[in-house]
Every structure is written in C-alpha cells, then in structure tokens.
Amino acid sequence: MLVLLAAVSGGCAKKAAVETEKKDTGPVPVRVAPVRTRQLTRVVESVGTLYPYDEVVVSAEIEGRIIEVNYDLGDTVKEGAVLARVSDEEQRYILLQNEAQLRQSLERLGLKDEKDRVRNINDTPEVRRAQADLTEAEQRHKRLVALVDQKIGAQSDLDGAVARLQAMKAAYDATLNQTRNLIQEVERFKAVVELQRKKLRDTAVRAPFAASVKERTVTLGAYVRPNAPLFTLVKTSPLRLRLEIPERMAPWTKVGQPCEVQVEAFADRVFHGRLWRISPTVDQTKRTFVAEALIENPEGLLKAGSYARGKVTTQKVDEIKVVPARAVAYVLGTNKAFVVNNAGVVDARDVKLGERFADEVEITDGLQAGEQVATSGLNRLDTNTKVRILTGGTEAVTRVLVETLDNATGERWITVGVSPNIIDASFEALLDSINYKLLKDGAAAA
C-alpha cells in the first residue's frame, strides 16, 4: 500500500507542531516475549598459547670437527636419525689402545676374551705357579725333617727348607692378592673400553625422538666442544594448549574433559583434544589457574607458539533464564530490560548478562522466569511508560520510498510503503516517526 503525506511549511508548521506536542499519542505499541528457562551445559572458555609437546636442545657429547650435517630448519626427523656427525678418527685410535690393554690383562688371567670370567682364582696361571712352588717347599721340608730325625740330614739344610717354606707361603699370598687386583684391573679396562666405544658412538649426533627441526646452530667443518648446542627439536603432535581459567570455574574443570580449539589461521576449523593437566595452585595476582589440553595435530597445521581459543565442555548442567537478545538495551553503561506487567505498564530494570547464544542471552540477575519483556520499541520505553502489546501477524515492513519538496507550494511529500496486514499499530508508529522528523525539520504533518 502506498500512502502520501503532505507537509505545509511556514507559520502553519509551527501551529501544527504545538498541537502535536499537546496531543496524547497513547500507549506505545510493543511486542513482548516471556523470560523462559532452559538447560545449559557449562562451557569453560579461555584463551592461551600452543606449546610443543616436547622441545629439546641436542648438544655435542664429544669434541671434534663436524664432518656431516644432514638436517636443517623445518625438516622432519625420525627417532634415532643421524642429525650430524663428528670426526671419529681420534676416538677410534684411543679405542684400539684401550682394547690392547684389556687383552693384555685378560691373557695374564688366562681368559680368551672380555666375555670370559674368572670362576676360581686358584685356576689362574700365576696362582697355580705359586701353589706349585709352595707345594714343592712343603714336601722338601717334610723330607728334611724326616732325615734330621733319623740323624742322617744336616740341621742347616732343615733350616733352609723352613725358610724357603715360609717364603713360598708369603709368595702364594702375594700372588693371590696380585691376581685379585688383576681381576679388578680387567674390570676397569672393560669399563674404559666401553666408555670409549660410547664416545665413538657419540660421534653420530642422533635425534632422541621423532620431531621437527626448530633451529640448526651448527655448520659443516665447525669444531665443537662437549655441550655445544647443535639442533633444537620440537614435537608438535600433539600440542599442549595452556589455558588460564578463572578460579570460580575450578569445580567444573576436570582432567579428561573434551576441548575444542580455534586459531586465527584456521578460523573456520575446529581442532579437538582433551584436558590432561591441571595446576594445583591459583595465581594470586590474576586469580586464575593453569590447565593444559593435548590437541591432536597429525597434519601439522597448528604451530607451536600460536594464540588459540579453547572451549572445554564440562559436566555441569544449570537451569538458566534467557530472553531474546533484542530485549536488552545498552543504556548509559548498563544493560536494561523493560518488563511489561498485566496493566500494560513498563518497569525498566538493570540486568546482568551471562552466556550469549545465537538469538538469546542469559540473564543472571534482574528478571524472574515467566515475566514479559518488551522486544520492540525499546528506545521509546522507560519506567511507567504505558504500552499496548501487539499480538499476531509479523512485524511491519516499512520504509521511506520517496521524499520530495514542492517548490511552488512549499509542501513536503513523503511516499511510504507499509505492509497492509498489520497497518494499525505499525502505521501509527510510522506516523509518529514521520511527525517527529517533520517537526524537527520545521514542518507539521498534514
């Protein structure tokens, strides 16, 4: 439907304006919606940073010149892969020297190789020789004692046999001690050989786990010393998301709860994980505690160090009050809702908001379930404003199509399109807005 409205300028405009101000426009037409309740599973939302699951600085364990570098920034390495190699020439020579010393000690004990062990110390060559000398001295002593008793042997010979027997006993004891020391010496040489073999193996610098190269700090031909950093490796699947959660949400936060993560680089994609670590303490300055979630990253899309937003679904279910989002107006720094009682009178209230949804908002304070709140015309409402509740149909579709000024008569004409099915209240509201506009421009509605 098209409606033509004429405006008359000059003195008539001022007179019409005064009459319009004195005229009672009546109750404000509004639509209302009830404050309803719904079940809500609480979701803990927080922002944090992604950290690698593991990060390690791989250093040189021996000194030498780098003769091989196999990986660089961004490369993926497997566990045990050779990252770089240190010259092993000197280490090989030292190993040969140590192995020769070990073989020499093994031969003195009568052992064939380093795997053999001395089972009985009396079976070693030097102990057997000392035992033989001692046995021979004991037998000679016995013979001379018998000869002296028979007045056949000389006493001097017996004295020499006694001295020799004591010397052989001392030699035997010394040989036992020397053999025991030799056995320990063999064990020491074995440890030296094993240590040198380890140093030889350490000339190949290997990755401790499957990871990616974050940084390479070594170049081919460089001379490195023990503990010199060569590579920095990071394991990025899974990643750790470290969140700072307000302390009031501590009762809701449990290990194992699912976590959804979004990052700016992939705004349209959600990554999934679970909480696996929760700090036992609260930061006294921020009043938050740290929780870590493991986020799967098999494709390597997420990067450590990125800023991320996490949502942790808890097991806490609350019954909350909600109203349409359009029923709340932000006025002078506060959120207000306009409650309409049965008498059609408005009560403007300050409200506190909670969770926000697609077209609704949670009310934590200020409204009671079942109350009616206005959802239209909020800018015209205040406490004690009288309203008329609109029922049925759809909201009016109105818009100014043409606004012209007749230069000959000084009249202003506005052509308006109105939805005909609810022309009553909507049309009145439209006339009010047009009257206000024309009055502001210095003309009155005709």
C-alpha positions as CSV (number, residue, x, y, z in Angstrom):
1,M,0.0,0.0,0.0
2,L,1.3,3.5,-0.8
3,V,0.4,6.4,1.4
4,L,1.0,10.1,0.5
5,L,1.7,12.5,3.3
6,A,1.9,16.3,2.7
7,A,3.8,18.8,4.8
8,V,2.9,22.5,5.0
9,S,5.7,25.0,5.8
10,G,5.7,28.4,7.4
11,G,3.5,29.6,10.2
12,C,1.1,26.7,9.8
13,A,4.0,24.3,10.6
14,K,4.7,25.9,13.9
15,K,1.0,25.9,14.9
16,A,0.7,22.2,13.9
17,A,3.8,21.4,15.9
18,V,2.3,22.9,19.1
19,E,-0.9,21.0,18.6
20,T,1.0,17.7,18.0
21,E,3.0,18.2,21.2
22,K,-0.2,18.7,23.2
23,K,-1.8,15.7,21.6
24,D,-1.6,12.4,23.7
25,T,-0.1,9.8,21.4
26,G,-1.4,6.9,23.6
27,P,0.2,3.7,24.7
28,V,3.4,2.7,22.8
29,P,2.8,-0.4,20.7
30,V,5.4,-3.1,21.5
31,R,5.9,-6.8,21.2
32,V,6.8,-8.9,24.2
33,A,8.4,-12.2,24.9
34,P,8.5,-14.3,28.2
35,V,11.5,-14.8,30.3
36,R,12.0,-18.5,29.9
37,T,14.3,-21.2,31.4
38,R,16.5,-23.7,29.6
39,Q,19.1,-26.3,30.5
40,L,22.7,-25.3,29.8
41,T,25.8,-27.4,29.9
42,R,28.5,-25.1,31.1
43,V,31.5,-24.5,28.8
44,V,34.7,-23.1,30.1
45,E,36.1,-20.7,27.5
46,S,39.6,-19.3,27.7
47,V,42.5,-18.1,25.6
48,G,46.0,-19.5,25.7
49,T,49.1,-20.4,23.8
50,L,50.1,-23.6,22.0
51,Y,53.3,-25.2,23.2
52,P,55.2,-28.2,21.7
53,Y,54.6,-31.5,23.4
54,D,58.4,-31.8,23.8
55,E,61.3,-29.5,23.0
56,V,65.0,-30.4,23.3
57,V,68.3,-28.8,22.5
58,V,70.6,-31.5,21.0
59,S,74.2,-30.9,22.0
60,A,77.5,-32.5,21.2
61,E,78.8,-35.0,23.7
62,I,82.4,-35.1,22.5
63,E,84.7,-32.6,20.9
64,G,85.8,-32.7,17.3
65,R,85.2,-31.3,13.8
66,I,81.8,-31.6,12.2
67,I,82.1,-33.7,9.1
68,E,78.4,-34.2,8.2
69,V,75.2,-32.2,8.7
70,N,72.0,-34.0,7.5
71,Y,69.0,-31.8,8.5
72,D,68.0,-28.1,8.6
73,L,65.2,-25.8,9.7
74,G,61.7,-27.3,9.2
75,D,62.9,-30.9,8.4
76,T,61.1,-33.8,10.0
77,V,63.3,-36.4,11.6
78,K,62.7,-39.9,12.9
79,E,63.8,-41.2,16.3
80,G,67.4,-42.2,16.1
81,A,68.1,-40.3,12.8
82,V,71.7,-39.0,12.5
83,L,71.5,-35.2,12.6
84,A,75.2,-34.6,12.3
85,R,78.5,-36.4,12.6
86,V,81.7,-35.5,14.4
87,S,85.0,-36.8,13.1
88,D,85.8,-40.2,14.8
89,E,89.4,-40.7,13.8
90,E,90.9,-39.8,17.2
91,Q,88.3,-41.8,19.1
92,R,89.0,-44.9,17.0
93,Y,92.7,-44.8,17.9
94,I,92.0,-44.4,21.6
95,L,89.7,-47.3,21.4
96,L,92.3,-49.5,19.8
97,Q,94.8,-48.6,22.6
98,N,92.3,-49.4,25.3
99,E,91.3,-52.7,23.8
100,A,95.0,-53.7,23.6
101,Q,95.5,-53.0,27.3
102,L,92.4,-55.1,28.1
103,R,93.6,-58.1,26.0
104,Q,97.0,-58.0,27.8
105,S,95.3,-58.2,31.2
106,L,93.0,-61.0,30.1
107,E,95.9,-63.1,28.9
108,R,97.6,-62.7,32.3
109,L,94.4,-64.2,33.8
110,G,94.2,-66.9,31.2
111,L,91.0,-65.6,29.7
112,K,90.3,-65.7,25.9
113,D,88.1,-62.6,25.5
114,E,86.3,-60.0,27.5
115,K,83.2,-62.1,27.9
116,D,85.2,-64.7,30.0
117,R,85.1,-64.6,33.8
118,V,87.5,-65.9,36.5
119,R,85.4,-68.6,38.2
120,N,88.1,-69.8,40.6
121,I,91.1,-67.7,41.4
122,N,93.2,-70.8,42.0
123,D,92.9,-71.7,38.3
124,T,94.7,-68.6,37.1
125,P,98.3,-69.2,35.8
126,E,100.2,-67.1,38.4
127,V,98.3,-68.6,41.3
128,R,98.9,-72.1,40.0
129,R,102.7,-71.4,39.8
130,A,102.7,-70.0,43.3
131,Q,100.8,-73.0,44.5
132,A,103.3,-75.4,42.9
133,D,106.2,-73.6,44.5
134,L,104.5,-73.8,47.9
135,T,103.8,-77.5,47.5
136,E,107.4,-78.2,46.5
137,A,108.7,-76.3,49.6
138,E,106.3,-78.2,51.9
139,Q,107.5,-81.6,50.5
140,R,111.1,-80.7,50.8
141,H,110.6,-79.5,54.4
142,K,108.9,-82.8,55.3
143,R,111.8,-84.9,53.8
144,L,114.4,-82.9,55.7
145,V,112.5,-83.1,58.9
146,A,112.5,-86.9,58.5
147,L,116.2,-87.1,57.7
148,V,117.2,-84.9,60.6
149,D,115.1,-87.1,62.9
150,Q,117.0,-90.1,61.6
151,K,120.3,-88.3,62.2
152,I,121.0,-88.5,58.5
153,G,120.3,-84.9,57.4
154,A,122.0,-81.8,58.4
155,Q,120.3,-79.3,60.6
156,S,121.4,-76.5,58.3
157,D,119.5,-78.0,55.4
158,L,116.4,-78.2,57.5
159,D,116.7,-74.6,58.5
160,G,117.0,-73.6,54.8
161,A,113.9,-75.7,54.0
162,V,111.9,-74.0,56.8
163,A,112.9,-70.5,55.5
164,R,112.0,-71.5,51.9
165,L,108.6,-72.8,53.0
166,Q,107.8,-69.6,54.8
167,A,108.9,-67.6,51.7
168,M,106.7,-69.7,49.4
169,K,103.7,-69.2,51.7
170,A,104.2,-65.4,51.6
171,A,104.7,-65.6,47.8
172,Y,101.5,-67.5,47.4
173,D,99.5,-65.0,49.5
174,A,101.0,-62.1,47.5
175,T,100.2,-63.9,44.2
176,L,96.6,-64.3,45.4
177,N,96.4,-60.5,46.1
178,Q,98.0,-59.6,42.9
179,T,95.6,-61.8,41.0
180,R,92.6,-60.3,42.7
181,N,94.0,-56.8,41.8
182,L,94.4,-58.0,38.2
183,I,90.8,-59.2,38.1
184,Q,89.7,-55.7,39.2
185,E,92.1,-54.2,36.7
186,V,90.5,-56.2,33.9
187,E,87.1,-54.9,35.0
188,R,88.4,-51.3,34.9
189,F,89.8,-51.8,31.4
190,K,86.5,-53.2,30.3
191,A,84.7,-50.1,31.6
192,V,87.3,-47.9,29.9
193,V,86.8,-49.8,26.6
194,E,83.0,-49.5,26.9
195,L,83.3,-45.8,27.7
196,Q,85.5,-45.3,24.7
197,R,83.1,-47.2,22.5
198,K,80.3,-44.9,23.7
199,K,82.4,-41.9,22.7
200,L,82.9,-43.4,19.3
201,R,79.1,-43.9,19.0
202,D,78.6,-40.3,20.2
203,T,80.3,-39.0,17.1
204,A,77.0,-39.6,15.4
205,V,74.5,-37.0,16.9
206,R,71.1,-38.6,16.8
207,A,67.5,-37.4,17.4
208,P,66.1,-38.6,20.7
209,F,62.6,-38.7,19.4
210,A,60.6,-38.1,16.2
211,A,60.3,-34.4,15.8
212,S,60.9,-31.3,13.6
213,V,63.9,-29.1,13.4
214,K,63.2,-25.8,15.0
215,E,66.7,-24.4,14.8
216,R,70.1,-25.5,13.5
217,T,73.1,-23.9,15.1
218,V,76.0,-25.9,13.6
219,T,77.7,-25.8,10.3
220,L,79.9,-28.2,8.3
221,G,83.5,-28.0,9.3
222,A,82.9,-26.3,12.7
223,Y,84.9,-27.5,15.7
224,V,82.6,-28.2,18.6
225,R,83.2,-29.0,22.2
226,P,81.0,-31.0,24.7
227,N,77.6,-29.5,25.4
228,A,77.8,-27.2,22.4
229,P,74.2,-26.8,21.1
230,L,73.7,-28.2,17.6
231,F,70.0,-28.5,16.9
232,T,66.7,-27.6,18.6
233,L,63.9,-30.2,18.0
234,V,60.2,-29.8,18.8
235,K,57.5,-32.5,18.8
236,T,54.3,-30.9,17.5
237,S,51.8,-33.8,17.6
238,P,50.1,-33.5,19.9
239,L,50.5,-29.9,21.1
240,R,50.0,-28.6,24.6
241,L,47.4,-25.8,24.9
242,R,48.0,-23.9,28.1
243,L,44.9,-22.1,29.3
244,E,44.4,-19.7,32.2
245,I,41.0,-20.4,33.7
246,P,39.2,-18.2,36.3
247,E,39.3,-19.8,39.8
248,R,35.5,-19.8,40.1
249,M,35.4,-22.4,37.3
250,A,37.7,-24.8,39.2
251,P,34.9,-27.1,40.4
252,W,33.8,-27.6,36.7
253,T,37.2,-28.3,35.3
254,K,38.3,-32.0,35.3
255,V,41.1,-34.0,33.6
256,G,39.8,-35.8,30.6
257,Q,37.1,-33.3,29.5
258,P,36.9,-32.6,25.8
259,C,38.4,-29.4,24.5
260,E,37.6,-27.6,21.2
261,V,40.3,-25.2,19.9
262,Q,40.2,-22.5,17.2
263,V,43.1,-20.4,15.9
264,E,43.2,-17.3,13.8
265,A,45.0,-19.1,10.9
266,F,42.1,-21.6,10.5
267,A,39.1,-19.6,11.7
268,D,36.6,-21.9,10.1
269,R,38.1,-25.1,11.5
270,V,37.8,-26.7,15.0
271,F,40.6,-28.8,16.4
272,H,39.9,-31.4,19.2
273,G,41.7,-32.5,22.3
274,R,41.3,-33.3,26.0
275,L,42.4,-31.8,29.3
276,W,45.3,-33.7,30.7
277,R,47.0,-31.5,33.3
278,I,45.5,-29.0,35.9
279,S,47.6,-26.8,38.1
280,P,47.0,-27.4,41.9
281,T,47.5,-23.6,42.6
282,V,45.9,-20.3,41.7
283,D,47.8,-17.3,40.5
284,Q,47.2,-14.8,43.3
285,T,47.6,-11.8,41.0
286,K,45.4,-13.0,38.2
287,R,43.1,-15.2,40.3
288,T,43.4,-17.9,37.6
289,F,44.8,-21.4,37.4
290,V,46.6,-23.1,34.5
291,A,45.1,-26.1,32.7
292,E,46.8,-27.9,29.8
293,A,45.0,-29.7,27.0
294,L,46.5,-32.1,24.5
295,I,45.5,-31.1,21.0
296,E,45.9,-33.6,18.2
297,N,47.9,-32.3,15.2
298,P,48.5,-35.2,12.8
299,E,48.6,-32.9,9.7
300,G,51.0,-30.4,11.3
301,L,48.6,-27.5,10.6
302,L,48.9,-26.0,14.1
303,K,52.1,-24.3,15.0
304,A,53.6,-24.0,18.5
305,G,53.5,-20.5,19.8
306,S,50.2,-19.7,18.2
307,Y,47.4,-17.9,20.1
308,A,44.4,-20.1,20.5
309,R,40.9,-20.0,22.0
310,G,39.8,-23.1,23.8
311,K,36.3,-24.3,24.9
312,V,36.2,-27.1,27.5
313,T,32.8,-28.9,27.8
314,T,32.1,-29.6,31.4
315,Q,29.7,-31.9,33.2
316,K,28.0,-29.1,35.0
317,V,24.4,-28.5,33.8
318,D,22.5,-25.4,35.0
319,E,18.9,-24.2,34.6
320,I,19.2,-20.6,33.3
321,K,16.9,-17.7,32.4
322,V,17.1,-16.4,28.8
323,V,15.4,-13.7,26.8
324,P,15.7,-12.7,23.2
325,A,18.8,-10.7,22.5
326,R,16.7,-7.8,21.1
327,A,15.0,-7.5,24.5
328,V,18.2,-6.0,26.1
329,A,19.2,-2.4,25.5
330,Y,22.6,-0.9,26.5
331,V,21.7,2.5,28.1
332,L,24.3,4.7,29.8
333,G,26.7,2.0,30.6
334,T,24.2,-0.6,31.9
335,N,22.1,-3.3,30.3
336,K,18.4,-2.8,30.6
337,A,15.3,-4.8,30.1
338,F,11.8,-3.5,30.1
339,V,9.3,-5.6,32.0
340,V,5.6,-5.2,30.9
341,N,3.1,-6.0,33.7
342,N,-0.5,-7.1,33.2
343,A,-1.7,-3.5,33.3
344,G,0.5,-2.6,30.3
345,V,2.9,-0.5,32.3
346,V,6.7,-0.8,31.9
347,D,9.2,-1.4,34.6
348,A,12.8,-0.6,33.4
349,R,15.3,-2.8,35.2
350,D,19.1,-3.2,35.2
351,V,20.1,-6.7,34.3
352,K,23.3,-8.8,34.4
353,L,24.1,-10.9,31.4
354,G,25.7,-14.3,31.2
355,E,26.2,-16.6,28.2
356,R,25.3,-15.4,24.8
357,F,23.7,-17.6,22.2
358,A,22.6,-17.1,18.5
359,D,19.5,-15.1,19.3
360,E,19.2,-15.2,23.0
361,V,21.1,-14.1,26.1
362,E,21.3,-15.5,29.6
363,I,20.0,-13.3,32.4
364,T,21.9,-13.9,35.7
365,D,20.2,-11.1,37.7
366,G,17.3,-8.6,37.3
367,L,14.5,-10.8,35.9
368,Q,12.3,-13.6,37.0
369,A,11.1,-16.6,35.0
370,G,7.7,-16.0,33.4
371,E,7.9,-12.2,33.3
372,Q,7.1,-10.5,30.0
373,V,9.8,-8.2,28.5
374,A,9.4,-5.8,25.5
375,T,11.3,-6.8,22.4
376,S,10.5,-3.8,20.2
377,G,10.4,0.0,20.5
378,L,12.9,-0.1,23.4
379,N,14.2,3.4,22.7
380,R,10.7,4.8,23.5
381,L,10.3,2.9,26.8
382,D,11.1,3.8,30.4
383,T,9.7,3.1,33.8
384,N,5.9,3.8,34.0
385,T,5.6,4.0,30.2
386,K,2.2,2.7,29.1
387,V,2.3,0.2,26.2
388,R,0.0,-1.7,24.0
389,I,1.0,-5.3,23.3
390,L,0.9,-6.3,19.7
391,T,-0.3,-9.8,19.0
392,G,-0.4,-11.9,15.8
393,G,1.0,-11.3,12.3
394,T,4.5,-10.3,11.5
395,E,6.3,-7.1,12.2
396,A,5.6,-4.2,9.9
397,V,7.8,-3.7,6.9
398,T,8.1,0.0,6.3
399,R,10.5,2.2,4.5
400,V,10.5,5.7,3.0
401,L,10.3,5.4,-0.7
402,V,10.3,9.0,-1.9
403,E,10.7,12.3,-0.1
404,T,10.1,15.4,-2.3
405,L,9.6,19.1,-1.8
406,D,7.2,21.1,-3.9
407,N,9.0,24.4,-4.6
408,A,5.8,26.1,-5.8
409,T,3.7,25.4,-2.7
410,G,6.4,24.8,-0.1
411,E,4.8,21.4,0.8
412,R,6.9,18.3,1.5
413,W,5.5,15.0,0.3
414,I,6.6,11.6,1.6
415,T,5.6,8.3,-0.1
416,V,5.7,5.3,2.3
417,G,5.4,1.6,1.7
418,V,3.5,-0.2,4.5
419,S,2.7,-3.9,5.0
420,P,-1.2,-3.9,4.8
421,N,-1.8,-6.9,7.1
422,I,-0.8,-5.0,10.2
423,I,-1.3,-1.4,9.2
424,D,-2.9,-0.5,12.6
425,A,-0.1,-0.2,15.2
426,S,2.8,-0.1,12.7
427,F,1.2,2.6,10.7
428,E,0.6,4.7,13.8
429,A,4.3,4.2,14.8
430,L,5.3,5.2,11.3
431,L,3.2,8.4,11.5
432,D,4.8,9.2,14.9
433,S,8.3,8.9,13.4
434,I,7.4,10.9,10.4
435,N,5.7,13.6,12.5
436,Y,8.9,13.8,14.6
437,K,11.1,14.1,11.6
438,L,8.9,16.8,10.0
439,L,8.6,18.7,13.3
440,K,12.4,18.6,13.6
441,D,12.8,20.0,10.1
442,G,10.3,22.8,10.8
443,A,7.1,21.4,9.3
444,A,4.0,19.7,10.6
445,A,2.3,16.6,9.3
446,A,-0.8,17.4,7.3
